[in-house]
Structure formats: C-alpha cells, structure tokens
Amino acid sequence: MSGPCGHIVLTNSTCFDKTVTRQNLDGTWNFIIPRFFSGGTVIGGTKEPHDWRRHPDSATYHRLLAGVEDLKQHALSSGSPSQAKKISVIQEIVGRHPAREGGLRLEIEFPGNTYSTESKLPVIHAYGAGGRGFEISWGVAV
C-alpha cells in the first residue's frame, strides 16, 4: 500500500448536478463532484505519489480552481451559468488515498468459520483504489 497525496477544494456551490472528470495531456486531471443534500461541490484534484505534505499548497489551490473553469458548463444543472461564477470556498483538504501497487483489490473470500458449523460468511475485499474511490464506488458495489 502507498498513500498518494490528494488536494481538493470544497465549495458552497449547489448549481452542479453532474460529476465531470477530465484527464489532461500532462497527466494531471480536474474534476467537479456535486455533493448530495445541498452539501456543496468538490473541486479537484491531485494525486501526488510520495508527497507527505499535510497542509494545502497555494499554487495547487489556484491551479485546481482555474482547471475546472471550462468544465463548469458540463456539470451545470438547469441553473444559470452565472451561478457557477458565485463559488465560495469552504475548505481546502489534503489527504491520503490508499493505493496498491497492483491496483484495486476486489475479490470475495469465504474464510473458514471456527465458531459455527453454519455456512461460511463472505468477506469482500475492496480497497486500494487510490483517489478513484468515489468515482468507481457504484461499479465496485455491484
């Protein structure tokens, strides 16, 4: 397991209703993820291996906000594009994304149960997705 650093910006915006992600030619990426129940919108992001920084970086913050400017139109709900310009930042967040060298582990296991003679209960292993956890969660769940 490794822990790439991820930097995101939580905003107060509720005008977006679609998740939009773009992979850039230079290997970076940008995304807009609206949160349910008027919980704002997450703007991101970074995935920086071997970066153990614990605090937000000003240059990264500005790059993230600038990087989603042309994505906003694709994530907008029926609201006006002018609503997308009225974004206020609530918080910058830096965290770890548990990742595996071989990628996501997704498998089912039926370990022996020494306490019962009943049928074995399954254990589902689903970890190591790195920063893609939210984006792939529905696919992993089914």
N, C-alpha and C positions, 0 to 999 in steps of 0.2 A: 504494500500500500504506500502511496505517496500522497502529498497534500498540496496540490497547486493552489496558489493564492487567487482568490476571486474578489473583484471590486465591483460593486453595484451601487446604484443611486435609487433610493425610494422617494417617489414624488407624491404629491397630493392629487394628481390628475385622475379624473374618473371618466374622461371623454373617450378612452380607448376601450374597444371590446374584442380585439383580436391580438393574438400573440404573433409577433413578426420577428424573424431572426435572419440576419444576413452574414454570410461568411465572406470576408474581404480578401482580395488577391494577396495581400501581405500576410495573411494568416490570422489576422485579428478578426473579431466579429462584434456585431452590435445586436441588441435585442430590445424589444418592448414587451413586457408581460403585465397585462392588467390583473389586478387582484380582485377577488370577488367581494361582494358586500360593501362596495364603495371604499375599499381598502387602499386606494391609490394605484400607482403603476410603478413597476420595477424597470429601470433602465440599466442596461449593462452592455457588455461585461468584459471581464478579463479572465484569463486562465494562464497564470504565470508559474511554471514549474520552478521549484527550488527557491521561491520568493517567500520568506518568512515574515514579511512586513505585517505589522498588526494594526497600523493606522492608515487612513486614506491618504492618497497622494493627490496633490492639487492638479498636476498635469494630467493624470489619468481621469480625474473628475471632469475636467473641461473637454477632454477627448471623448468621453462617453456621451456627454450632452450634445456635442457637435455631431457625433457619429450617428445619432438617431434622427437628426433633422429631416432627412429625406425619407425616413421610414414612417414618420408620423401619419402621413396621408393614407398609408396602407393599413394602419391599425385603428383608424378613427371609426367610431360608430356613426350614427346618423347626425351627430352633432356638427357644429360649425368648425372649420379648420382654425378659426380664431381661438377656440377653446384650447387647442393644443399649444398655443403660444403662452398661455397663462399658467405654466407649470411652476410650482414652488417645490423646492427640495425639502423633504422632511428629514432625511438622514442619509449619510454615506455609510456603506457597510463593507468591511473587508473580512473575509473568512476563508476557511479551508474547504476544499472539495475532495473528499476521499476518493482516490482513483487507484486502479490496479494497472500494473504493467501490461497485463494481457487483456485489458478492457473489462467491461462489466461482467460480474459473475451472476448468472441467472440459471439456477437449477433447483430441482426438487430432490429431497433426500428423505428416505424413510428409515430413520435410525431405530435400532432396537430399543424396546422399552422394557427395562428390567423390573419395573414396578407393577406391571399388569400383563395379563395374557390376552387382552383385547387387541384389536387391530392397531397397527403402528400409525402414529400421527405424523403427517408430513411436516418437514421443515423446508421452507422456501428461502433459498439464499438469493438475495437481490441487493448487491452492494458494489461499490467501486465505479459508479457512473461518472465520477468527476463532476464537472459543472453542468452536466446534462440532466440531472435528476428530475427537475420539473418538466422539462420538455418530453422526456420519454416515459414518464410515470404511468400514463394510461396504457401504453403498449406493454410495459413490464407487468402491470396488474392483470392484464387479460392473458 
